[in-house]
């Protein structure tokens, strides 16, 4: 039995080297028992972040780690709206909750931590503009700059227009997207009618 426990602990250590943030079911899937996870927590090898979510104790805390945690908790979701805007460096707004878009058909979890704000998108708005960024060992799906701008302009009831315009201006000034790709995403994302006057005004002297 001692040999079996040791083997599982070694397996756990190896798995955590490649995956600093893990869900309990991922560990059980590779044959690590709940009791082994519990002992690792008691021994300080891993930290329980929230129910069913664990982090390697010696992991450097990334300022964007909450995005990785949210991605683990909402596996079918995509970091969106103001959280995506902040990730891309296009707003000074730091949302208190992490905005995660999910398909209207998908289940929306409500974890205590990290605080998550779910926004439901129709299928056609979930299929495009997804990028994957490596954060704390997790490939986090985040909507692109152009897609995020289209989403924010389209959902004016959820996000103040001033934040949308700020993000659009920053994207142009920082050259993180061209006017043509922004316009293309806005047309495809149902936001062109709303965004057009702002984009034209900001590029009038370009």
Backbone bond lengths (Angstrom), bond angles and torsions (degrees), N, CA, C in turn:
res aa  C-N    CA-C-N  psi(-1)  N-CA   C-N-CA  omega(-1)  CA-C   N-CA-C  phi
1 X - - - 1.467 - - 1.516 110.85 -
2 X 1.364 116.43 -43.01 1.460 119.94 179.40 1.518 110.74 -60.90
3 X 1.377 115.32 -39.51 1.454 119.73 179.50 1.530 110.80 -64.50
4 X 1.342 115.93 -38.99 1.452 121.04 179.85 1.532 110.53 -65.29
5 X 1.340 116.49 -42.91 1.460 119.89 178.55 1.516 110.68 -62.79
6 X 1.331 116.38 -43.63 1.457 121.13 179.51 1.519 110.22 -60.03
7 X 1.308 116.52 -42.84 1.455 121.80 179.86 1.530 110.68 -61.19
8 X 1.329 115.70 -43.02 1.463 119.45 179.53 1.527 111.30 -67.52
9 X 1.338 117.17 -37.90 1.462 119.54 178.49 1.526 110.85 -65.10
10 X 1.314 115.99 -39.64 1.467 120.11 177.03 1.528 110.35 -63.97
11 X 1.311 114.29 -40.77 1.457 119.67 178.80 1.538 110.25 -64.52
12 X 1.314 115.68 -40.59 1.457 121.04 177.91 1.530 110.85 -62.61
13 X 1.325 116.63 -46.10 1.469 121.35 179.75 1.523 111.19 -60.13
14 X 1.319 115.83 -43.60 1.469 120.88 179.18 1.518 111.16 -63.25
15 X 1.328 116.18 -43.99 1.464 121.11 -179.16 1.529 110.95 -63.74
16 X 1.341 116.55 -39.59 1.466 120.87 -178.04 1.527 112.48 -70.96
17 X 1.331 117.44 -25.19 1.470 119.31 176.94 1.525 110.60 -62.08
18 X 1.315 115.29 -37.86 1.464 120.33 -179.01 1.524 112.84 -89.64
19 X 1.333 116.00 -20.37 1.474 120.73 -175.90 1.528 109.24 -135.25
20 X 1.334 118.66 83.59 1.469 120.99 -175.68 1.530 113.83 -61.51
21 X 1.331 117.42 -26.25 1.463 121.38 176.77 1.522 107.94 -120.58
22 X 1.320 116.74 124.20 1.466 120.28 -175.84 1.521 111.32 -137.44
23 X 1.311 114.78 156.19 1.452 120.81 172.60 1.523 108.62 -97.98
24 X 1.307 115.70 152.17 1.471 120.32 -176.62 1.521 111.80 -58.37
25 X 1.319 117.05 -38.79 1.468 118.76 -177.23 1.528 110.99 -67.24
26 X 1.359 117.32 -28.25 1.468 119.89 176.92 1.526 110.12 -66.89
27 X 1.318 116.09 -38.77 1.462 120.18 178.49 1.531 110.90 -68.37
28 X 1.318 115.68 -43.85 1.472 118.94 178.99 1.525 111.17 -64.19
29 X 1.333 115.68 -32.27 1.460 121.27 -179.03 1.534 111.99 -63.69
30 X 1.345 115.97 -31.27 1.476 119.46 179.47 1.528 111.29 -96.24
31 X 1.335 116.17 12.94 1.455 119.92 171.71 1.515 116.12 94.39
32 X 1.329 117.55 14.97 1.466 120.54 179.31 1.527 108.61 -96.40
33 X 1.300 116.61 119.82 1.458 122.06 -174.13 1.527 112.30 -73.63
34 X 1.326 115.69 155.72 1.468 121.53 179.45 1.529 111.35 -58.06
35 X 1.329 115.84 -36.26 1.465 120.14 -179.46 1.528 110.87 -65.02
36 X 1.317 116.78 -37.22 1.463 121.13 177.91 1.529 110.46 -65.54
37 X 1.331 116.23 -40.49 1.461 121.28 177.83 1.532 109.53 -62.44
38 X 1.330 115.58 -44.19 1.463 120.57 -179.48 1.521 111.23 -61.48
39 X 1.349 116.81 -43.32 1.468 119.99 178.77 1.528 111.08 -63.59
40 X 1.320 116.20 -39.90 1.466 120.25 179.66 1.527 111.06 -62.94
41 X 1.330 116.37 -36.00 1.468 120.59 176.18 1.525 109.96 -67.22
42 X 1.328 116.16 -46.83 1.469 121.06 179.96 1.525 112.03 -61.91
43 X 1.339 116.37 -33.41 1.466 121.10 -179.84 1.527 113.00 -83.78
44 X 1.334 116.11 -5.31 1.464 119.38 178.46 1.511 114.74 82.35
45 X 1.332 117.27 12.10 1.471 120.00 179.08 1.523 111.20 -75.64
46 X 1.331 116.01 -37.34 1.455 120.89 176.60 1.524 109.79 -129.48
47 X 1.316 115.39 158.58 1.467 122.20 -179.00 1.516 108.46 -116.87
48 X 1.318 115.59 133.55 1.471 120.40 176.22 1.526 107.58 -83.62
49 X 1.328 115.90 110.53 1.466 121.38 -178.34 1.523 110.05 -77.61
50 X 1.309 115.38 -47.99 1.461 121.99 177.61 1.519 106.92 -155.91
51 X 1.294 117.63 -179.66 1.464 120.90 -175.84 1.528 110.60 -57.44
52 X 1.331 115.21 118.27 1.458 120.89 177.60 1.509 115.33 76.50
53 X 1.339 118.45 9.25 1.464 121.60 -178.39 1.525 109.13 -127.82
54 X 1.327 116.19 127.42 1.468 121.37 -174.69 1.523 111.34 -129.06
55 X 1.333 114.19 154.43 1.458 121.19 179.70 1.519 109.76 -133.70
56 X 1.323 116.22 140.71 1.461 120.11 175.89 1.520 109.43 -62.06
57 X 1.313 117.10 134.19 1.469 121.92 -171.77 1.520 113.20 -63.25
58 X 1.326 117.93 -33.12 1.459 120.12 -176.08 1.530 113.24 -93.77
59 X 1.326 117.08 13.77 1.456 120.60 179.59 1.518 110.34 -73.20
60 X 1.329 115.86 132.68 1.460 119.84 174.24 1.519 108.03 -67.34
61 X 1.328 116.17 130.54 1.457 120.13 -178.16 1.522 109.33 -75.00
62 X 1.316 116.38 118.51 1.448 122.76 178.87 1.529 108.25 -85.72
63 X 1.319 116.91 142.13 1.461 119.85 179.87 1.525 111.06 -62.89
64 X 1.322 116.90 -21.10 1.457 121.42 -179.96 1.528 111.74 -105.52
65 X 1.322 115.41 15.00 1.466 119.05 -174.88 1.519 112.75 -59.88
66 X 1.321 117.05 -32.22 1.465 119.60 -179.61 1.529 110.84 -59.48
67 X 1.339 117.20 -29.58 1.465 119.84 177.55 1.526 110.18 -66.13
68 X 1.331 115.59 -40.13 1.464 120.02 178.18 1.524 110.48 -65.41
69 X 1.328 116.18 -40.68 1.459 120.29 179.32 1.526 110.47 -64.59
70 X 1.334 116.15 -40.50 1.461 120.44 178.88 1.523 110.71 -64.49
71 X 1.331 116.30 -38.77 1.462 120.55 179.70 1.525 110.74 -64.32
72 X 1.318 116.62 -35.22 1.468 120.16 178.12 1.531 110.92 -69.55
73 X 1.317 116.24 -38.88 1.460 120.94 -176.10 1.528 112.61 -77.57
74 X 1.339 116.54 -26.85 1.472 120.87 179.14 1.531 107.43 -123.77
75 X 1.329 117.19 75.01 1.469 120.79 -171.56 1.525 115.32 -60.47
76 X 1.333 118.00 -22.81 1.465 120.27 179.00 1.535 111.70 -98.39
77 X 1.329 115.96 4.60 1.458 119.88 -177.60 1.521 113.24 -92.05
78 X 1.332 115.10 168.37 1.460 122.76 177.32 1.528 108.11 -133.69
79 X 1.327 117.06 131.61 1.464 120.39 177.25 1.523 108.34 -61.22
80 X 1.322 116.71 128.33 1.462 120.68 -168.75 1.523 112.58 -141.15
81 X 1.323 113.84 179.38 1.465 123.88 171.29 1.532 112.60 51.80
82 X 1.323 118.35 -129.94 1.467 120.84 -173.52 1.528 111.61 -67.24
83 X 1.328 117.61 -32.31 1.466 120.17 178.31 1.525 110.88 -65.71
84 X 1.327 116.83 -40.45 1.470 120.67 177.01 1.522 109.84 -67.99
85 X 1.327 116.26 -40.01 1.470 121.06 178.47 1.527 110.28 -60.28
86 X 1.332 116.35 -43.51 1.463 121.18 179.16 1.532 110.75 -66.94
87 X 1.340 117.29 -40.10 1.468 120.40 179.01 1.525 110.45 -59.70
88 X 1.312 116.74 -40.50 1.467 121.10 -178.74 1.537 112.54 -79.63
89 X 1.335 116.84 1.04 1.456 120.50 177.62 1.512 114.19 73.67
90 X 1.332 117.13 31.89 1.461 121.00 -174.40 1.527 113.41 -110.92
91 X 1.316 117.39 8.38 1.459 120.68 175.94 1.524 109.84 -155.50
92 X 1.330 115.05 150.76 1.462 120.29 174.81 1.521 110.72 -89.73
93 X 1.327 116.19 -6.27 1.463 120.77 178.68 1.524 109.46 -68.34
94 X 1.310 117.00 128.65 1.459 121.10 175.55 1.529 107.84 -112.15
95 X 1.324 116.50 97.43 1.475 119.02 -176.04 1.521 112.38 -60.73
96 X 1.331 115.38 139.90 1.468 120.25 179.92 1.519 111.37 -70.62
97 X 1.327 115.42 -25.48 1.460 120.39 176.71 1.527 108.81 -120.30
98 X 1.319 115.52 152.90 1.459 120.50 178.78 1.526 108.07 -85.96
99 X 1.324 115.00 122.82 1.457 120.54 179.75 1.526 108.73 -79.06
100 X 1.315 116.03 123.56 1.459 121.55 178.34 1.522 108.79 -129.15
101 X 1.334 115.60 124.67 1.466 120.27 178.09 1.518 109.68 -90.76
102 X 1.313 115.71 137.52 1.465 120.98 174.03 1.519 108.66 -133.21
103 X 1.318 115.75 160.00 1.451 121.09 174.78 1.527 109.31 -66.40
104 X 1.298 116.74 145.80 1.472 120.58 -179.61 1.526 112.03 -59.21
105 X 1.346 116.77 -21.03 1.464 120.29 -179.03 1.527 112.41 -85.85
106 X 1.328 117.06 -13.82 1.461 120.58 -174.09 1.526 112.01 -87.11
107 X 1.330 114.18 158.18 1.469 121.96 179.05 1.524 109.55 -78.42
108 X 1.328 116.86 137.78 1.461 122.07 -178.56 1.523 110.36 -106.23
109 X 1.342 118.60 107.06 1.464 121.02 178.03 1.523 110.76 -73.07
110 X 1.324 116.28 161.93 1.465 120.59 178.16 1.523 109.38 -132.89
111 X 1.336 118.55 70.64 1.466 120.82 -178.36 1.521 111.83 -70.27
112 X 1.323 116.30 151.62 1.463 120.54 177.65 1.530 110.44 -71.94
113 X 1.345 115.69 -34.54 1.453 119.93 179.17 1.524 108.82 -148.17
114 X 1.347 117.51 139.11 1.464 125.14 -9.17 1.525 110.35 -70.45
115 X 1.345 117.49 152.98 1.465 119.60 179.05 1.522 110.36 -64.62
116 X 1.302 116.62 126.48 1.460 121.87 -174.76 1.525 110.44 -121.49
117 X 1.320 115.91 137.42 1.463 121.32 173.83 1.525 107.67 -110.22
118 X 1.307 116.22 113.71 1.457 121.40 -178.16 1.527 109.74 -86.64
119 X 1.327 116.10 133.17 1.464 121.09 171.86 1.520 106.60 -123.70
120 X 1.317 116.18 129.90 1.458 120.93 -176.57 1.524 110.57 -93.68
121 X 1.341 115.67 126.44 1.460 122.50 177.23 1.520 108.90 -111.92
122 X 1.326 115.22 144.53 1.458 119.06 171.35 1.523 109.14 -65.77
123 X 1.305 115.97 158.82 1.463 122.12 -173.51 1.528 112.32 -51.99
124 X 1.327 117.69 -41.51 1.468 119.89 -175.64 1.529 112.36 -66.83
125 X 1.335 116.51 -21.26 1.466 119.49 178.57 1.528 112.46 -93.04
126 X 1.336 116.82 -2.35 1.472 120.67 179.74 1.530 112.07 -101.81
127 X 1.325 117.27 -7.96 1.455 120.41 -169.13 1.532 115.00 -91.87
128 X 1.312 117.77 -13.94 1.464 119.65 -171.31 1.533 111.95 -125.98
129 X 1.323 114.63 157.61 1.464 120.83 171.82 1.513 115.61 74.32
130 X 1.338 118.16 22.56 1.472 120.46 -179.93 1.528 109.77 -91.51
131 X 1.317 116.07 126.00 1.459 123.10 174.29 1.526 108.21 -113.45
132 X 1.326 116.50 154.77 1.469 120.11 177.40 1.530 108.57 -116.65
133 X 1.321 115.42 124.33 1.460 121.97 -179.39 1.524 108.99 -119.68
134 X 1.331 116.31 132.28 1.467 121.86 -178.58 1.520 109.39 -79.76
135 X 1.329 116.28 113.72 1.464 122.09 179.64 1.522 107.89 -131.91
136 X 1.322 116.70 123.30 1.469 121.62 179.12 1.524 111.96 49.54
137 X 1.326 116.59 41.99 1.453 121.01 177.30 1.509 115.31 77.75
138 X 1.329 117.22 7.42 1.467 121.52 -178.16 1.528 109.26 -117.82
139 X 1.336 116.91 134.41 1.461 120.81 172.96 1.527 107.70 -81.38
140 X 1.324 115.71 101.48 1.464 121.53 -172.96 1.532 110.01 -93.77
141 X 1.339 117.36 123.29 1.465 119.87 176.69 1.533 110.23 -77.05
142 X 1.312 115.99 125.22 1.466 122.16 -178.50 1.521 108.01 -136.12
143 X 1.311 117.08 134.82 1.464 119.28 177.93 1.529 110.18 -66.92
144 X 1.332 115.41 144.56 1.459 121.72 -178.73 1.528 111.21 -66.07
145 X 1.313 115.04 170.03 1.465 120.79 179.09 1.526 110.79 -56.74
146 X 1.327 116.47 -50.95 1.466 120.50 -176.76 1.519 111.89 -63.32
147 X 1.340 115.88 -43.98 1.470 120.33 -179.10 1.525 110.36 -65.02
148 X 1.339 116.68 -40.52 1.467 120.80 -179.68 1.525 110.89 -63.06
149 X 1.322 116.71 -43.45 1.472 119.95 179.06 1.526 110.45 -61.41
150 X 1.326 117.21 -42.74 1.467 120.34 178.65 1.529 110.64 -61.91
151 X 1.327 116.74 -43.57 1.467 120.67 -179.22 1.518 112.00 -63.10
152 X 1.334 115.67 -41.09 1.468 119.26 -176.73 1.528 110.94 -70.54
153 X 1.325 116.96 -40.08 1.471 118.89 177.58 1.527 110.56 -68.06
154 X 1.323 117.08 -36.89 1.471 120.06 -178.89 1.526 111.63 -68.67
155 X 1.325 116.98 -34.29 1.471 121.50 -176.71 1.527 111.13 -102.16
156 X 1.310 115.83 60.21 1.471 120.40 -175.47 1.526 113.19 -67.67
157 X 1.331 117.14 -16.46 1.465 119.20 177.21 1.525 111.48 -78.56
158 X 1.331 116.14 -18.79 1.461 120.41 -178.44 1.527 112.75 -96.29
159 X 1.320 116.09 -32.42 1.470 121.04 -176.06 1.525 109.36 -129.05
160 X 1.322 116.46 132.59 1.454 121.79 -179.86 1.529 110.60 -58.51
161 X 1.319 116.26 138.85 1.462 121.09 -178.06 1.529 112.53 -59.00
162 X 1.332 116.74 -30.95 1.471 119.59 -179.66 1.531 111.30 -62.54
163 X 1.326 116.75 -34.68 1.471 120.76 178.40 1.525 110.08 -69.14
164 X 1.340 116.47 -38.92 1.457 121.19 178.43 1.526 110.66 -63.12
165 X 1.334 116.29 -44.98 1.468 120.49 -179.05 1.529 110.43 -67.99
166 X 1.324 116.29 -39.54 1.468 120.82 176.56 1.528 110.39 -58.73
167 X 1.322 116.44 -44.98 1.457 121.03 179.85 1.518 112.16 -65.32
168 X 1.317 116.43 -40.61 1.462 120.99 178.46 1.527 110.68 -63.41
169 X 1.318 116.06 -46.30 1.472 120.25 178.79 1.531 111.17 -61.06
170 X 1.339 116.45 -44.17 1.462 120.59 -178.92 1.526 111.26 -64.77
171 X 1.326 116.79 -39.42 1.467 120.38 179.70 1.524 111.20 -62.12
172 X 1.329 116.09 -39.60 1.462 120.56 178.88 1.525 111.27 -71.41
173 X 1.340 116.29 -45.58 1.466 120.30 -178.38 1.526 112.01 -64.77
174 X 1.334 116.51 -38.85 1.467 120.90 -179.38 1.527 112.55 -85.74
175 X 1.330 115.74 -0.72 1.475 122.10 179.79 1.535 112.14 56.00
176 X 1.313 114.96 38.80 1.467 119.43 177.90 1.527 111.60 -87.03
177 X 1.325 115.91 -8.47 1.463 121.80 175.03 1.523 107.57 -161.66
178 X 1.310 116.43 148.90 1.468 120.32 178.28 1.523 109.71 -90.77
179 X 1.335 117.41 157.39 1.466 119.53 177.98 1.526 112.14 -55.55
180 X 1.324 117.38 -37.56 1.468 119.61 -177.65 1.531 111.91 -68.22
181 X 1.332 117.83 -41.03 1.475 118.94 179.83 1.524 110.79 -72.17
182 X 1.329 116.94 -32.58 1.465 120.26 176.09 1.527 109.73 -65.15
183 X 1.335 115.93 -45.21 1.463 120.70 179.56 1.528 110.90 -62.89
184 X 1.329 116.24 -41.87 1.467 120.35 179.72 1.523 111.63 -61.14
185 X 1.355 115.94 -43.90 1.468 119.82 178.88 1.526 110.90 -67.11
186 X 1.318 116.69 -36.52 1.466 120.23 179.52 1.524 111.27 -66.42
187 X 1.328 116.48 -39.46 1.471 120.33 178.04 1.526 109.72 -64.81
188 X 1.333 116.43 -47.21 1.459 120.47 178.98 1.509 113.49 -68.41
189 X 1.336 116.06 -25.84 1.458 120.81 -176.37 1.514 114.63 -99.51
190 X 1.327 116.56 14.21 1.462 120.68 175.27 1.514 115.41 67.53
191 X 1.355 116.43 26.82 1.467 119.46 -176.14 1.529 113.33 -122.26
192 X 1.328 117.20 2.95 1.461 119.88 -171.80 1.533 112.75 -63.13
193 X 1.312 117.51 -43.19 1.466 120.33 -178.60 1.525 111.29 -58.52
194 X 1.319 116.66 -38.35 1.467 121.13 -178.75 1.521 110.96 -79.19
195 X 1.329 117.03 -41.64 1.468 120.46 -175.40 1.529 113.58 -77.33
196 X 1.305 117.24 -31.96 1.471 121.31 -169.95 1.523 115.16 -48.14
197 X 1.343 120.11 -51.32 1.485 118.42 -178.40 1.524 113.32 -61.04
198 X 1.317 116.98 -33.77 1.476 120.55 179.99 1.531 110.18 -71.99
199 X 1.322 116.42 -43.07 1.466 119.71 179.82 1.524 110.43 -65.08
200 X 1.331 116.54 -41.74 1.451 119.82 179.60 1.525 111.64 -65.61
201 X 1.337 117.03 -38.37 1.463 120.82 178.89 1.524 111.36 -66.58
202 X 1.330 116.42 -40.04 1.474 120.45 -177.35 1.524 112.60 -75.78
203 X 1.312 117.60 -19.64 1.472 120.55 -179.84 1.514 112.63 -108.89
204 X 1.329 117.14 6.08 1.468 121.59 -176.03 1.519 113.16 -59.96
205 X 1.328 115.60 -33.67 1.474 119.04 -177.37 1.524 112.15 -101.49
206 X 1.355 115.39 9.50 1.453 119.27 -176.81 1.529 113.03 -77.85
